[in-house]
């Protein structure tokens, strides 16, 4: 069972495989997401851990201009 940080149970409805992209990122990703009854979607630590080399390499190369 999935639960919030405060211990409240979160209803889930299985998994869904999605193809998606991140803003300003040149690559698309395919990932198996857990579908849950939440107000805002999050990218989990499992995704970040799996793709850390691609993401951190891009952050190092792509340095956005800060105004």
C-alpha positions as CSV (number, residue, x, y, z in Angstrom):
1,X,0.0,0.0,0.0
2,X,1.2,3.5,-0.9
3,X,1.1,6.1,1.9
4,X,1.7,9.8,2.2
5,X,4.5,11.2,4.4
6,X,2.0,11.8,7.2
7,X,0.9,8.1,7.0
8,X,-2.4,8.7,5.2
9,X,-3.1,5.8,2.7
10,X,-3.2,6.7,-1.0
11,X,-5.4,4.8,-3.4
12,X,-3.6,3.2,-6.3
13,X,-4.9,1.8,-9.6
14,X,-2.0,-0.2,-10.9
15,X,0.8,0.7,-13.3
16,X,1.0,2.5,-16.6
17,X,3.9,2.7,-19.0
18,X,4.3,6.3,-20.4
19,X,6.6,8.0,-22.9
20,X,7.3,11.6,-21.7
21,X,9.8,14.4,-21.8
22,X,11.2,16.9,-19.3
23,X,11.2,20.7,-20.0
24,X,14.4,21.8,-21.9
25,X,15.7,18.2,-22.0
26,X,16.6,16.8,-25.4
27,X,15.6,13.2,-24.7
28,X,12.3,11.4,-24.1
29,X,11.9,8.7,-21.5
30,X,9.8,5.6,-21.1
31,X,8.9,4.6,-17.6
32,X,6.5,2.4,-15.7
33,X,4.5,4.7,-13.3
34,X,2.3,3.8,-10.4
35,X,-1.1,5.4,-11.0
36,X,-2.3,6.9,-7.7
37,X,-5.1,9.2,-6.5
38,X,-2.9,12.3,-5.8
39,X,-3.3,16.0,-6.6
40,X,0.2,16.4,-8.1
41,X,2.3,13.9,-9.9
42,X,5.9,13.3,-8.8
43,X,8.9,11.6,-10.4
44,X,10.2,9.0,-7.9
45,X,13.7,8.3,-6.6
46,X,13.7,5.1,-8.7
47,X,13.4,7.1,-11.9
48,X,16.1,9.6,-10.9
49,X,18.4,6.8,-9.7
50,X,18.0,4.9,-13.0
51,X,18.6,7.9,-15.2
52,X,21.0,9.9,-13.1
53,X,23.9,9.8,-15.5
54,X,21.7,11.2,-18.4
55,X,20.1,13.9,-16.2
56,X,23.3,15.1,-14.4
57,X,25.3,15.1,-17.6
58,X,22.7,17.2,-19.3
59,X,22.6,19.6,-16.3
60,X,26.4,20.0,-16.6
61,X,26.3,20.7,-20.3
62,X,23.1,22.8,-20.3
63,X,23.6,25.9,-18.2
64,X,20.5,28.0,-18.4
65,X,20.9,31.8,-18.3
66,X,19.7,33.2,-14.9
67,X,18.1,36.6,-15.1
